[in-house]
Amino acid sequence: MQLKTIEDGWRSGVDRVTVRRPNRRLISGAMAKLQGFDFWRKTLKGARFVVAPMVDQSELAWRLLSRRHGAQLCYTPMLHAQVFVRDANYRRENLYSEVCEEDRPLITQFCANDPEVFVQAALLAQDYCDAVDLNLGCPQMIAKRGHYGVFLQDEWDLLEKMIRLAHEKLSVPVTCKIRVFEDVERTVRYAQMLEKAGCQLLTIHGRTKDQKGAMTGVASWEHIKAVRKAVNIPVFANGNIHHLSDVERCIQETGVEGVMSAEGNLHNPALFEGRSPPVWEMADEYLEVVKLHPPCSLSYVRAHLFKLWHHTLQIHQDLREELAKVKTLEALADVSSQLRQRCQEERAKGKGAELRESSLPLPHWICQPYVRPQPKPPLSNGSCQGSEVKPAVCKKRALEDLDGTAHNLSKNKQKKRSRNPKKNFSPEQKPKYLKCEQCGNPKGNKCVFSLCRGCCKKKAFKEVADCPSHGLRFKTKAEKRKAEESGQNEGEQTEKRSCSPPPDAELSSKLQEQPERPLLL
């Protein structure tokens, strides 16, 4: 192992970072940086079947399982650039500890909204992957609060600066994953701007930022086709991929170089092989890979088993609850084994009546995609001719009544109410918190600095002060340490004095040593 120090003068929380560089044969960045189609053909080996970056889902064990069954390129889960820069444990757990020769080619994805922080994180990651991807497609609320993902798609100046700086500083190519605008022309201009800034490969999810959850709908391949014709870099398509036939049809209709799958891959890791194996086959193999490549978070394993056994768990609800409760890898494997046993018994008995009633095209124990139901069509109000049609709009649930009746509460609040019957959800009766002067978080009511705990801790440490409200004792500890040091010094001086004889004792000893002189008469 060899140490590498990165010091580029940025001061966004880290002045000097030392990282361990893996074996040179695992590093693609050591070679001259390839661009565009050369990068896709040589570094990515012309990958056509791609596993998407999925938070807490595309970890090393899952990537290796997917590669065994046809995946040619994988992405890491989305990593937070700011946390990656400042937290060595986060870097080790999410990337450095997952270095594996079988797991190549590999692209590391970051979410970021600051050019310097993004480049710092990418510099720390570039020796462990073949490219660095900027996430511009996450539509979730956490991305909106953090101001990243698809919620940056209107800030073209910022994105251009981020991509250009990364393209100049990194030794590996920079890529982007985006969502489309409703307007095809604007989507094309967006893609061209990213290409001009230095993006070497573009992945396009054919849905807008509002198409998520119950309103996911169908991805637009027309947008992807228009971008493919307008840019001169490789393009991957994402969306509407449930089977291998969808992959081939997407490539044929849009002209893209490759196709990325997320949910389809989670429900059937053998999607790119064109197979639909029994669920227990994939579940057992995944658990085997997890044991071969520890550590793997238990929450990741549990989530994958829920996806694989999704259709079966709709029938065997008791094991669904058991799968959610167990706390060890062995217990998860035991629940999966019980599901396998039940499914094999059903298959042996040839149960067909239940399958005919189901909307699934295959038996529930076969790996198959989960297709979200389409948004409900407009409903008539039941009147005769000329009746108006109610618009199919997802309306938010009305605010709860002041008395908080159960039928108006969300399921989550009903659970809280069951645990605490006196729980009050009325917004008018919630306590009002004063904000911290520095960060806006609720401040401590009795804080000596009128700050939240985080800001108070920084200020108290800097000024060597106490804050009893937040349990901070910097001044007290400093005084105690000083008193202990002074007490120790006094003890040493006392010990020295006790060891040295007093002056009177020295004089008497000298007198005793002198010989007696005879008296002269």
SULJO-V774511 format. One line per field, one symbol per residue. ss: DSSP state (A for helix, B for strand, O for the rest). Layout:
# SULJO-V774511
ss = ???
This chain:
# SULJO-V774511
ss = OBBBBBOOOOOOOOOOBBBBBOOAAAOOOOOOOOOAAAAAAAAOOOOOBBBOOOOOOOOAAAAAAAAAOOOOBBBOOOBBAAAAAAOAAAAAAAOAAAOOOOOOOBBBBBBOOOAAAAAAAAAAAAAAOOBBBBBBOOOOAAAAAAOOAAAAOOOAAAAAAAAAAAAAAOOOBBBBBBBOOOOAAAAAAAAAAAAAAOOOBBBBBOOOOOOOAAAOOOOOAAAAAAAAAAOOOBBBBBOOOOOAAAAAAAAAAAOOOBBBBOAAAAAOOOAAAOOOOBAAAAAAAAAAAAAAOOOOOAAAAAAAAAAAOAAAAOOOAAAAAAAAAOOOAAAAAAAAAAAAAAAAAAAAAOOOAAAAAOOOOOOOOBOOOOOOOOOOOOBBOOOOOOOOBBOOOOOOOOOOOOOOOAAAOOAAAAAAAAAOOOOOOOAAAOOOOOBOOOOOOBOOOOOOOOOOAAAAAAAAAAAOOBBAAAOBBAAAAAAAAAAAAAAAAAAAAAAAAAAOOOAAAAAAAAAAAOOOOOOOO
